[in-house]
């Protein structure tokens, strides 16, 4: 590991990258799903030297804004706002300069319908992500946790699949279960059931996401780089989940948290400390300058 620079000293160094792309869950956020003061300070300090920090997350933009607002990093001088670039909902929604939408991919409505039919039949909570909204068919404590713990907008309960599908374009759906339920039942079933029509991805052990085929946060980052006129060798990426693999491979330097998935560690250039040890700050002070 390279030597860690002192907090407050970054202005004395030259940045090695013009952009840092950072994941949220399991990376920037600790186990309590919050941005630590140390991570916030490191982001603020890196930004003040002119390095652009961009979020690349499975979350919606409102969730990211809520979380960063808590540490005064939302808004025009922060790292996320309604007028800044970002990669959200696993790269399915990409915002460019001025925060305008430059890319959106939607899930096949048939896949969406099948997933909701399964959800009702097996009583497994399922939530649809529609840009800035979350939609579901029945209330459940796990669905509430997306709002109370993960700071997503509160899910709106719709009376039928038809009504839900007519409420707006769905980018992805998310099943909530136990880790055992996901790995033992949901993942094997949906990997097979959606072949050729959608992909399954996991950012957390107890959640399974069904997304359009060939979705990756890395693709979203690539589109944003093209839009901004930035090359991959100018970026550092920080992540932890299997959904960060393509972003790590794309970046000039990929840093995986020590709590990361084995797949992600395998493609990272370096493995840092964990998300509960201010891993993002550590990566910035060690490798970004």
C-alpha positions as CSV (number, residue, x, y, z in Angstrom):
1,X,0.0,0.0,0.0
2,X,1.2,3.5,-0.8
3,X,1.7,5.9,2.1
4,X,-1.3,7.7,3.3
5,X,-1.3,11.5,3.0
6,X,-2.4,13.5,5.9
7,X,-5.9,14.9,6.0
8,X,-5.7,18.6,5.1
9,X,-2.5,18.2,3.0
10,X,-3.9,17.3,-0.4
11,X,-3.6,20.8,-1.7
12,X,0.2,20.2,-1.6
13,X,0.0,17.3,-4.0
14,X,-0.9,17.0,-7.7
15,X,-4.1,14.9,-8.3
16,X,-3.4,11.7,-10.3
17,X,-6.9,11.5,-11.6
18,X,-9.4,14.2,-12.8
19,X,-12.4,12.1,-11.8
20,X,-13.2,9.7,-8.9
21,X,-16.2,7.5,-9.5
22,X,-17.6,6.2,-6.2
23,X,-20.1,3.6,-5.3
24,X,-22.4,4.2,-2.3
25,X,-23.8,1.0,-0.5
26,X,-20.9,-1.0,1.0
27,X,-18.4,1.6,-0.1
28,X,-19.0,5.3,0.7
29,X,-21.7,4.3,3.2
30,X,-20.8,2.4,6.3
31,X,-22.9,-0.5,7.8
32,X,-25.3,2.0,9.2
33,X,-25.9,3.3,5.7
34,X,-24.4,6.7,6.5
35,X,-21.4,8.8,5.1
36,X,-18.9,9.1,7.9
37,X,-17.4,12.5,8.8
38,X,-13.9,11.2,7.7
39,X,-15.2,10.2,4.3
40,X,-17.1,13.4,3.9
41,X,-14.0,15.4,4.7
42,X,-11.9,13.5,2.2
43,X,-14.5,14.0,-0.5
44,X,-14.7,17.7,0.3
45,X,-10.9,18.1,0.3
46,X,-10.5,16.2,-3.0
47,X,-13.2,18.3,-4.6
48,X,-11.5,21.5,-3.4
49,X,-8.4,20.6,-5.4
50,X,-10.5,20.4,-8.6
51,X,-11.0,16.6,-8.7
52,X,-14.5,15.8,-9.7
53,X,-16.2,13.2,-7.5
54,X,-19.1,11.4,-9.3
55,X,-21.5,8.9,-7.7
56,X,-22.1,5.6,-9.5
57,X,-24.8,3.7,-7.6
58,X,-27.7,1.3,-7.6
59,X,-29.6,4.0,-5.7
60,X,-31.9,6.7,-7.1
61,X,-30.8,10.3,-7.3
62,X,-33.1,11.4,-4.5
63,X,-31.6,8.8,-2.1
64,X,-28.1,10.0,-2.9
65,X,-29.0,13.6,-2.4
66,X,-30.6,12.8,1.0
67,X,-27.6,10.9,2.2
68,X,-25.0,13.5,1.1
69,X,-27.1,16.3,2.3
70,X,-26.6,15.0,5.9
71,X,-22.9,15.8,5.5
72,X,-23.3,19.0,3.6
73,X,-22.2,17.5,0.3
74,X,-25.4,17.9,-1.7
75,X,-26.2,20.9,-3.8
76,X,-24.2,22.9,-6.3
77,X,-21.0,23.0,-4.2
78,X,-21.3,19.4,-3.2
79,X,-20.8,16.2,-5.2
80,X,-24.5,15.4,-6.0
81,X,-27.5,17.6,-6.9
82,X,-30.2,17.8,-9.5
83,X,-27.7,19.7,-11.6
84,X,-24.6,17.5,-11.4
85,X,-23.5,14.4,-13.4
86,X,-24.1,10.9,-11.9
87,X,-24.8,7.3,-12.6
88,X,-27.8,5.9,-10.8
89,X,-30.0,2.8,-10.7
90,X,-27.0,0.5,-11.7
91,X,-26.2,2.7,-14.8
92,X,-29.8,2.6,-16.1
93,X,-30.2,6.3,-15.5
94,X,-27.3,8.5,-16.3
95,X,-27.3,12.3,-15.9
96,X,-24.7,14.5,-17.6
97,X,-23.7,18.1,-17.3
98,X,-26.3,20.3,-15.6
99,X,-27.8,17.0,-14.3
100,X,-29.8,16.4,-17.5
101,X,-30.7,12.8,-18.4
102,X,-28.4,11.5,-21.1
103,X,-29.4,7.8,-20.9
104,X,-32.2,5.7,-19.7
105,X,-32.8,1.9,-20.1
106,X,-36.0,0.3,-19.1
107,X,-36.8,-3.2,-18.0
108,X,-39.0,-5.4,-20.4
109,X,-42.5,-4.9,-19.0
110,X,-43.2,-8.6,-19.4
111,X,-40.3,-9.4,-17.1
112,X,-41.6,-6.8,-14.7
113,X,-45.1,-8.3,-14.7
114,X,-43.8,-11.9,-14.2
115,X,-41.7,-10.7,-11.2
116,X,-44.7,-9.0,-9.6
117,X,-46.9,-12.0,-10.2
118,X,-44.2,-14.1,-8.5
119,X,-43.9,-11.6,-5.6
120,X,-47.7,-11.8,-4.9
121,X,-47.8,-15.6,-5.3
122,X,-44.8,-16.3,-3.0
123,X,-45.3,-13.3,-0.8
124,X,-41.8,-12.0,-1.5
125,X,-41.6,-8.2,-1.4
126,X,-40.6,-6.6,-4.7
127,X,-40.1,-3.0,-5.6
128,X,-39.9,-1.3,-9.0
129,X,-37.6,1.6,-9.5
130,X,-39.0,4.3,-11.8
131,X,-36.5,7.2,-12.1
132,X,-37.2,9.1,-8.8
133,X,-40.0,6.8,-7.5
134,X,-40.4,3.4,-6.0
135,X,-43.5,1.3,-6.6
136,X,-44.8,-1.9,-5.0
137,X,-47.9,-4.0,-4.7
138,X,-48.0,-4.6,-0.9
139,X,-46.6,-3.0,2.2
140,X,-43.8,-5.0,4.0
141,X,-41.2,-4.1,6.7
142,X,-38.4,-4.9,4.2
143,X,-39.9,-2.5,1.7
144,X,-40.1,0.2,4.4
145,X,-36.4,-0.4,5.2
146,X,-35.5,0.9,1.7
147,X,-36.8,4.2,2.9
148,X,-35.9,4.2,6.6
149,X,-32.4,2.6,6.2
150,X,-31.4,3.2,2.6
151,X,-33.1,6.6,2.3
152,X,-34.9,5.8,-1.0
153,X,-38.2,7.6,-1.6
154,X,-41.0,5.9,0.2
155,X,-42.5,3.2,-2.0
156,X,-46.0,3.9,-3.4
157,X,-48.4,0.9,-3.1
158,X,-50.3,0.3,-6.3
159,X,-53.5,-1.8,-6.4
160,X,-52.5,-4.0,-9.4
161,X,-49.6,-4.9,-11.7
162,X,-51.4,-3.1,-14.6
163,X,-51.7,0.1,-12.7
164,X,-48.1,-0.2,-11.5
165,X,-46.8,-0.7,-15.1
166,X,-48.9,2.3,-16.4
167,X,-47.4,4.6,-13.7
168,X,-44.1,5.0,-15.5
169,X,-41.1,3.4,-17.1
170,X,-39.5,0.8,-14.8
171,X,-35.7,0.6,-14.9
172,X,-35.2,-2.3,-12.5
173,X,-37.0,-4.4,-9.9
174,X,-35.6,-5.4,-6.6
175,X,-36.6,-8.5,-4.5
176,X,-36.1,-8.3,-0.7
177,X,-35.5,-11.5,1.2
178,X,-33.1,-13.2,3.5
179,X,-29.5,-13.9,2.1
180,X,-30.4,-17.6,2.1
181,X,-33.7,-16.9,0.2
182,X,-31.8,-14.9,-2.4
183,X,-28.9,-17.3,-3.0
184,X,-30.9,-20.5,-2.6
185,X,-34.2,-19.7,-4.3
186,X,-34.5,-16.3,-6.0
187,X,-31.2,-16.1,-7.8
188,X,-31.2,-19.6,-9.4
189,X,-34.9,-19.2,-10.4
190,X,-34.6,-15.7,-11.9
191,X,-31.3,-16.3,-13.6
192,X,-33.0,-19.0,-15.6
193,X,-36.4,-17.4,-16.0
194,X,-35.1,-14.1,-17.5
195,X,-32.4,-15.6,-19.8
196,X,-31.9,-13.4,-22.8
197,X,-34.5,-10.9,-21.6
198,X,-32.9,-9.5,-18.4
199,X,-30.0,-10.0,-16.1
200,X,-29.8,-10.5,-12.3
201,X,-27.4,-8.6,-10.2
202,X,-26.7,-8.3,-6.5
203,X,-25.3,-5.4,-4.6
204,X,-26.3,-6.8,-1.2
205,X,-26.7,-10.4,0.0
206,X,-30.3,-10.0,0.9
207,X,-31.5,-8.3,-2.3
208,X,-31.8,-9.5,-5.8
209,X,-32.1,-7.0,-8.7
210,X,-33.5,-7.8,-12.1
211,X,-32.2,-5.4,-14.7
212,X,-32.2,-5.0,-18.5
213,X,-29.7,-7.3,-20.3
214,X,-26.1,-6.1,-20.4
215,X,-26.7,-3.6,-17.7
216,X,-23.7,-2.5,-15.8
217,X,-22.7,0.5,-13.9
218,X,-19.5,0.4,-16.0
219,X,-21.6,1.0,-19.1
220,X,-23.2,4.0,-17.4
221,X,-19.8,5.4,-16.4
222,X,-18.6,4.9,-20.0
223,X,-21.5,6.9,-21.4
224,X,-20.9,9.6,-19.0
225,X,-17.2,9.8,-19.8
226,X,-18.0,10.1,-23.5
227,X,-20.5,12.8,-22.7
228,X,-18.0,14.7,-20.6
229,X,-15.1,14.1,-23.0
230,X,-13.0,12.3,-20.4
231,X,-10.9,9.2,-21.0
232,X,-10.9,6.1,-18.7
233,X,-7.2,6.7,-17.9
234,X,-8.2,9.9,-16.0
235,X,-10.5,8.1,-13.6
236,X,-10.2,6.2,-10.3
237,X,-13.1,4.0,-9.2
238,X,-14.0,2.9,-5.7
239,X,-16.5,0.1,-5.1
240,X,-17.2,-3.2,-3.4
241,X,-20.1,-5.2,-5.0
242,X,-20.2,-7.5,-8.0
243,X,-22.1,-4.6,-9.7
244,X,-18.9,-2.6,-9.6
245,X,-16.7,-5.1,-11.6
246,X,-17.1,-3.4,-15.0
247,X,-16.5,0.0,-13.5
248,X,-13.3,-1.3,-11.8
249,X,-12.1,-2.8,-15.1
250,X,-12.7,0.4,-17.0
251,X,-10.9,2.8,-14.5
252,X,-7.2,3.5,-14.6
253,X,-7.2,2.5,-10.9
254,X,-9.8,0.4,-9.2
255,X,-10.0,0.2,-5.4
256,X,-12.1,-2.4,-3.8
257,X,-13.1,-2.2,-0.2
258,X,-11.9,-5.1,2.0
259,X,-15.6,-6.0,2.6
260,X,-16.1,-6.4,-1.2
261,X,-17.2,-9.4,-3.1
262,X,-14.6,-11.9,-4.3
263,X,-15.4,-11.1,-8.0
264,X,-14.7,-7.4,-7.4
265,X,-11.5,-8.0,-5.5
266,X,-10.3,-10.2,-8.3
267,X,-10.5,-7.3,-10.9
268,X,-9.4,-4.4,-8.6
269,X,-5.9,-2.9,-8.8
270,X,-5.8,-2.6,-5.0
271,X,-7.8,-3.8,-2.1
272,X,-8.3,-1.1,0.6
273,X,-9.8,-1.1,4.1
274,X,-13.5,-1.6,4.7
275,X,-16.5,0.6,4.4
276,X,-16.6,0.7,8.2
277,X,-13.0,2.0,8.4
278,X,-13.6,5.0,6.1
279,X,-12.4,3.1,3.1
280,X,-13.2,5.9,0.6
281,X,-11.1,8.4,2.6
282,X,-8.3,5.9,2.9
283,X,-8.3,5.3,-0.9
284,X,-8.3,9.1,-1.6
285,X,-5.5,9.9,0.8
286,X,-3.5,6.9,-0.4
287,X,-4.0,6.7,-4.2
288,X,-5.7,9.8,-5.6
289,X,-2.8,12.3,-5.2
